Amino acid sequence: MQAIILAGGEGKRLRPLTNSVPKPMLPVMNRPMLFYIMELLKKHGITDIGITLCYRPEIIQEYFGDGSRFGVRLTYFTEKEPLGTAGSVKLAEQFVKDRVIVLSGDAVTDMDLSAAASFHAQKNAAATIVLSSSQNPLDYGAVITSAEGNVLHFIEKPDWDEVCTDRVNTGIYILEKSVFSMIPPHQPYDFAKDLFPQMLRLGSPIFGWNSEAYWCDVGNVDAYRRCHRDIFEKKVDLAIEPHILEKGILIGEGCKISESAELSPYCVLGDGCQIGDHVSLKDCIVWQNAKVEKNTRLYQTIIGSNQPLEKAENSGAEKMDHNKISGFMHQDITPSFAVCLASAFCGAFGKQPKIILNFPDLPQCMSLKFAMLSGLIASGAKVYHLCGTNDRNAAKFAVRHLHADGAISVSVEKDHFLAELLDSSGAPAPKDILRQVKSSLDSGSFSYTAPDKTVLPVTVNDISDYYLKDVLTYTHYKRLNFSVGVCTDSTAVCECFKKLGSMLGIMFLFTNDSALLPELIQTHQLDFGIEIDFKGRCLLFDDMGKRLSADQYWALSALITLSAVHGSSFYVPTDASEAVNIVARSLGGSIIRVNSRDLEKRVAAQNTPVSRLQYALCFDYIRAAVRICEFLYLNHCALSEVLKLLPVMHKISRYIQCKPEQKGSVMRQLIENSEAAEIEADGGVALKSGDGWVLVMPDEKKNRIRIVAENQNVKFAQEAAEELCSKLEQFLS
């Protein structure tokens, strides 16, 4: 069998360590990581090896040559532009004779490759993915398999509420040559994101083989340090000399170490290092020829090119909650952080993106506004700066209206700051963009454009007027004669509602006290009320002053949407009530359950009459107010009367305490031990229970697993929830 090693990685998350060397050439115990992958292949009788290159290819070629010095035969394949994992392997198609094993050159492992190959042959697989158990699968591709090893589902870099297994993709694959015909040539294509899901759809035999051996993906500085400690603690067998492991210190050749220097365990010194007088090193990695000056005391530090290279502390990435960044101005959110955030966001899009900046013109936040503007301009963005509004809905409209690549929309309430990172549809920025932003913030690595390439920002005045004209374009009845209560602290939101009211004959009454909204509705006999909080979340109240639950609002939205466009699909959160499905079916439609973070993007991407109506109701509170007025006007009824027509389901929620490192294992056992388990596409496991259903999903932020049981009979819902709780507790014990 032959092998192909993927060695083209740039290693952005490892910067500045990878500024001078490609990721697979980072020294581990004074040898490149790539060396240990070759040794592992040799151990299992594989010596005919292809290597794919992209970033700094000459460094790898100069070090390894034709491979004869290392007892292997090497053939190189160089990408001119990054082609993705599968796209780069496609370059080696003529090199492959039959079956091939593909490995990443940036991992440390001692896996039994022969056992994996035997499993692959036994299953007559077209592709076998080597899996490893991980207590924290968030940075990997999670792979769900049956008890026999058949791959059932992929979840790429899941969040905690999407974790359905502890088995993750190691980037080690065994492939039949026939698989290469499924990879398009000369274009970016990825194994995990493209090829394997395609094979799954086509029914190709694809399996997962789980290994309990050591595997460490050296993806960041923490992992780089940790793998050294693991080697010293003998968690992985890399054939390091026993006396080095016992001593806990590796000293390279030609090192000059002062007699007064103190070296503690887990230290690695590269060849030719110079350690000065009274130096103290604890758990440190010193690269070859580096010099540590006298009286230096370092702990858990990497020293290269004569400078300590440490992970940036308080980078600001910890302030990110998905696409939102919040904190107190000039405390958590400083001008320097605003520059970095804007630069990181711009850099995630590539060269000269078109970015919308929506920022309030308030004295207390002007320093942050100009800092963010500076960061975008310096990074090469063409900035469209919105003036005259700070309503997030108008900002989201502006992204689509101006055909921008993304947007930063900022809201300010007193001294509290909230920035939302948006994509080209105005929906929350996707995972890959947010991960690149976090990576840049963590590494402190930002890309700035040449001064002569910077572009002056474009000022866009009164985008809200264009937004309101667009609202009117999709409004069929121009004099609605309704009265609506609005609770908000935002002056911009109030102004939008006032302008809209004068155009459509809707009277809006305002309050900034949520406790007074029900009283306002009843006292003035309003048709309904809307409460909008600082983060843009919206609550609806009927004409009796009663607040609708989230499930009631989803059912109402489905009713309004599918009444207008029969037989269509309606998108709902994964845990939405079955009542929404009942409403959809009654109108000839269906529901599609989607993770709540991706819901807005999925709806916006459809761009059909039904999706535009759903978007208005579910993601734009100003449009929603108009659409609800239209529906009530058309049907000559009060909102409270409509709500009485909605089906009633009883939903019971229970929680099982579960440590984060156990969540994946518990969810995997649930799938393997439940015949009726249905894996939700965006996280969670659904099980049919009589006339109802049960949803099991890890809590995103707390150490627990959530069980949601629903049935038209409250007793049956309670029994189903308790039964699942008992089952999960057995898995935990």
LOVO-607007 format. One record per residue (C-alpha): residue in one letter; x, y, z. Coordinates in pm, whole numbers, plus 50000, padded with zeros to 5 digits. Example, Ala and Ser with C-alpha at 12.3 -4.5 7.8 and 13.67 -1.06 7.14 Angstrom:
// residues 2
a512304955050780
s513674989450714
// end
This chain:
// residues 733
m500005000050000
q501145035549926
a500685066950133
i500035103750070
i500945129050337
l499185162850333
a501915187950412
g500655220250257
g499225235750572
e500015272050645
g499185268651016
k497535302651070
r496385293151422
l500005285351512
r501385319351416
p503915333251481
l505465298351509
t504675291551143
n505835325151008
s509135309750902
v508325272650859
p505385252350724
k503245236150989
p504445199850936
m508035211550991
l507435224351345
p509975206551566
v508605180851811
m511305166952038
n513805183451801
r512525166251487
p509865178351238
m506395164251296
l506535151150940
f509475128851037
y507345109551289
i504575103851031
m507165088350797
e508505066751080
l504965054651156
l504435045250790
k507775026750780
k506795007551094
h503784994050903
g505764985750588
i504755016050382
t507715032950215
d506325045849882
i505085080249990
g503685110449809
i503725144549980
t501435173449884
l502965208049932
c501745243949917
y503105267750184
r506925271450183
p507385238649989
e511155243449945
i511765238850321
i510245203850321
q511945193649997
e515375205550112
y515085187050445
f513765153450323
g515065152349965
d514125120449786
g513605103050121
s516485078250084
r518225092550392
f515105083050592
g514515048850436
v511555058950218
r510885069349856
l509305103949827
t507375119849542
y506275156149573
f503105172949442
t502945210849474
e499755231649468
k500025265749305
e496925276549498
p495345258549796
l493085230749666
g491735216949992
t492535182750134
a490905161849859
g491865186049583
s495545183349673
v495405145349685
k493815145849338
l497165159049211
a498685125349306
e496105104249120
q498645090848869
f501015082349155
v498445059549322
k498445023749195
d495645008349399
r494775014049765
v496285043749948
i496415057250300
v496155095150339
l497555111950651
s497965147550778
g501545158350824
d500705179851125
a499595154151384
v501405133051644
t500155097251671
d501165060651713
m498015045351562
d497975009551435
l497705016251062
s497844979050982
a494734972551191
a492935001151016
a493884986650675
s492624952050780
f489274967150888
h489014985350556
a489624953250359
q487224933050575
k484394957950515
n485084960850139
a485004998250198
a485555024649934
a486785047650210
t487585043050577
i487935072450813
v490185066351112
l488465080351421
s489655089651767
s487685095452086
s487805131452204
q486405146452523
n486245180152345
p485185174651981
l484475211351903
d487595217351692
y487205186051482
g484825169551242
a482495147151441
v481595114351270
i478555094051374
t478655056951295
s476485026751352
a477604998851585
e479014981151274
g481055011551171
n478895024750884
v479175062550867
l475745078050926
h476375115150959
f479025142550965
i479005173851181
e481915196551093
k483355214651397
p480175212251607
d479115235151887
w478215218352216
d474495216452134
e475395198151810
v477645172051971
c476155137451909
t479315116751947
d482815117252094
r484305101951778
v486235126651562
n487915126151223
t491705122851257
g492435131850895
i493725096350833
y491885079050547
i492215046450359
l490905050150005
e490395028149703
k491705043749383
s488155044249243
v487355072249489
f489665096049298
s487185097649010
m484735115249244
i487175143949313
p486995172249057
p490425182848924
h492075216848968
q489565231549212
p489255233849590
y487655202349731
d487695188750083
f487415153250216
a485265161250520
k483115189050373
d482705177050015
l483845141949921
f482605121250215
p479135137450233
q478855131649857
m479795095049901
l477215092150178
r474505106549952
l475445082649671
g475455052449901
s479165044649858
p480505021250128
i482155044750375
f483145033250723
g484645047051041
w487285027851239
n487855039651594
s491345038751742
e492125041452111
a495745050052034
y497235084352099
w496415111751849
c497065148951882
d496125173951614
v498755201051660
g496435229051559
n497375256351804
v500105266452048
d498435249052342
a498295216052152
y501925220252044
r503045223552406
r500695196052525
c501985169952282
h505525174852419
r504295169052773
d502375138052656
i505555124052497
f507475128452822
e504625111753012
k504805081752770
k501245086052643
v502525081152289
d505285058852155
l507605078051923
a510685056851999
i512275084252209
e515215071552412
p514025059552759
h516585079552959
i515305112052805
l511715103952903
e512745094453256
k514715126353304
g511955147453148
i514415169952964
l515725167952607
i518945186652525
g520025189052162
e523545187352026
g525985216152073
c523985234052344
k525805258052578
i524115258852918
s525345279753212
e526005260353530
s523725284553717
a520785278153480
e517835257753612
l515955234153380
s512775217853508
p510965187653355
y509165190353021
c511885212352872
v513195207052519
l516335224852396
g517105224652024
d520565220051875
g522975248751933
c520975266652207
q522655291052442
i521225293452794
g522655322253001
d523445326553371
h520655322753628
v518075313453363
s515035293853484
l513055273653228
k509975253653325
d507975234053068
c509595253652783
i510435245352421
v513555262352285
w514185259851911
q517595253351761
n520225280751782
a517995301952008
k519625322752280
v518095328652626
e519675358552798
k520845357553160
n518405362453449
t515455351753230
r512655331953398
l510135315253167
y507235291153219
q505345272552944
t506975293552675
i508235286352325
i511485303952231
g512365307551867
s514515332051673
n515835345252004
q512395357552113
p509795341852346
l506745332352142
e503755330652371
k500055328352304
a498515362852331
e496715366552659
n493325383652672
s493215384152293
g489525392852291
a488405360052131
e486865350752466
k484435380052425
m482885363252119
d479625344352158
h479075330451810
n478675361451590
k478195385851880
i480855404852073
s479705423352383
g481075440752688
f481475473952862
m482975501852654
h486545511952735
q486765482652979
d486045450352791
i485815467552452
t488745491252403
p489785510952092
s492775487852040
f490485457452051
a488055474151810
v490905478451557
c491905441751595
l488325429051564
a487685449251249
s490995438051093
a490325401651182
f486835403051030
c488095419550713
g490935394250681
a488515364950701
f487015375150363
g490205377150162
k491355406349945
q489505439749952
p486075429050074
k483095452550072
i482095457450437
i479135476350588
l479795494250917
n476695503751115
f477695523351425
p475685548451634
d476775584951630
l476985588352008
p479745607952190
q480535579452433
c481475555252156
m483145577251894
s486635564451982
l485475528551919
k483745538551597
f486845554951448
a489045526351573
m486855500751397
l486745522051083
s490565524651090
g490945486851127
l488725480250825
i490435506150605
a493945494850703
s493045458850618
g491985468350268
a488195468650303
k485965490850096
v483825504250381
y480265516450348
h479635536550661
l475935539850748
c474845573250892
g471485585051014
t470395551451156
n471385524751403
d468565500151351
r469955465151294
n467185456451044
a468125485750821
a471785474850850
k470925439250744
f468955453350453
a471955475050356
v474205444250322
r471895429450059
h470995462849898
l474645472949850
h475815437449763
a478395437650041
d480455407650154
g479615412950520
a478815438150791
i479605448551145
s476465462151311
v476965478551650
s474375486851914
v475075507452224
e472955509752538
k474415533552799
d477945519452847
h477215485052705
f478515475752359
l477255448852122
a478725441551779
e477175416151541
l479195400951257
l477005394850952
d477435377450618
s476425388450268
s472755380450332
g472625400050658
a472465367650859
p474975358851133
a478435352550989
p479095315250934
k481355293151142
d484335294050906
i484445332150912
l484035333451291
r486775307451341
q489155327851128
v488295358951331
k489015340451656
s492215326051515
s493485360651417
l492605375051757
d494295346051939
s497475347051735
g497585385051706
s498145380351333
f496405405751108
s496795413350739
y497155449850644
t497075463250291
a499695485550128
p499055522750195
d498485529749826
k495825502449815
t493625517250089
v490185529749984
l488295559250125
p485105549450311
v481765556750145
t479225574650363
v475655562150313
n473035585750451
d469585575250572
i469645538750467
s466505535450682
d464545554750416
y465545529350151
y464745501550394
l461235515050465
k460575519250093
d461465482550053
v459045473650334
l456305492850149
t457125474649823
y456045441749980
t453025456450161
h449695450249983
y447425471850199
k448525508150238
r446025519950507
l445815493550775
n444345514251061
f445885493151337
s447345503151673
v450455486051809
g452405489652134
v456205489452112
c458615485252404
t462185495152320
d465065516652442
s466305523152089
t465675557551944
a466455544151595
v463795516951626
c461225542651745
e462005565251449
c461585536551202
f458225526851351
k457025563051349
k457905567850981
l456315534550893
g453175543051089
s452665575550900
m453025556850568
l450615528450649
g448165543750892
i449405523051187
m449485540451523
f452475530351735
l452535537652109
f455905535152283
t457245526152626
n460685516552752
d459365496553048
s458545460352961
a456335456853270
l454045484453136
l453535469952786
p450605446152874
e448885474753059
l449475498152763
i447865472552528
q444785467952745
t444305504352844
h444475517252486
q442825486252336
l445745480352102
d445725452251845
f448995437351975
g452375446752119
i456035440552047
e458955441352293
i462435445352143
d465475441852366
f468995455152326
k470175423552148
g467365425051891
r465275397152044
c461565402251995
l458515391852202
l454925394152080
f451865402252297
d448265396852184
d445395421452216
m444705408752571
g448245417252683
k449325380752699
r452825372252584
l453205345152320
s455625316852391
a458365309652137
d456465279052012
q453255299051974
y455065324951768
w456615298551540
a453175282951488
l451645317251417
s454435325351170
a453875292050993
l450145299250974
i450655333850824
t453375322250582
l451765290350455
s448315306150432
a449815329650176
v451875303049992
h450325268350027
g452355236450007
s455725251950094
s458435243650345
f458835263550666
y462115264550861
v462035260751240
p464585256251522
t465565220551607
d463515221051929
a460395237651785
s457045223251890
e455275196951684
a452395221951683
v454235240251404
n454335208051202
i450585202851256
v449895238151127
a452185232850828
r450585199650732
s447095214650757
l448145239350488
g449795213350266
g453285222950378
s456105208250584
i458745219550832
i462525217150813
r464325216951148
v467555237051154
n470045247051422
s468925281051554
r472265297351469
d471955287751100
l468225293951072
e468325329850947
k470945321850682
r469005291450559
v465795311650522
a467535341450357
a469375318750112
q466095305749961
n465055339949824
t461545328649731
p458165344949812
v457595320850099
s461105325150241
r460875363150217
l457605362350410
q459075339250675
y462175361050700
a460005391650761
l458065374251038
c460955356951211
f464015379151165
d462825414951107
y460605428951382
i459605459751180
r458465439250880
a456855414351121
a454615441551269
v453335450050919
r452845413750813
i450835406151130
c448665437051073
e448045425750714
f447065390650823
l444635403351087
y443205428750840
l442695402450572
n441005377750810
h438995403551009
c439975388951344
a441885396851663
l445245380951738
s443865363952053
e441215346751836
v443865333551598
l445895319351886
k442895298952005
l442945280551671
l446535268751709
p447055232451820
v448075227052182
m451025204552259
h452515198052601
k456285201952611
i458265189152909
s461935198252960
r464285179053185
y468035181753242
i470685156253331
q473915169453481
c476815159153261
k480445170253247
p481535184352910
e483995155852851
q481135130352889
k478605146652657
g479865131252332
s480125096552480
v476605097652627
m475085109552297
r476945082552104
q475665055352336
l472125068752298
i472345065451918
e473905030751935
n471285018252182
s468115033352029
e466625017151721
a464305046751653
a466975073551699
e466945099851428
i469955122651411
e468925158551350
a470905174751069
d472035203251291
g472465186451628
g470425166351872
v468845131951856
a465095128051808
l463215096951915
k459605088851832
s457535082152144
g453965070752074
d452055100751942
g454815124252053
w458565127952027
v461615133452243
l464625154852157
v467945149752336
m470725175152293
p473685187452499
d473285221652657
e475555246152476
k476785265552779
k476045244553087
n477245210753211
r474065192253131
i472075174352863
r468605186752776
i465665163252721
v462555177852556
a459485155452540
e456265166152370
n452835150352342
q449215161152323
n448805142452652
v450855159152927
k451175126453123
f452665108252824
a455135136652771
q456235134753136
e456655096853118
a458735099052799
a460995125452954
e461545105053270
e462285073453071
l464985091252870
c466455106453186
s466845071753337
k468455058653019
l471005086953005
e471855082853374
q472675046353304
f475105057053030
l476725081853268
s477185055553537
// end
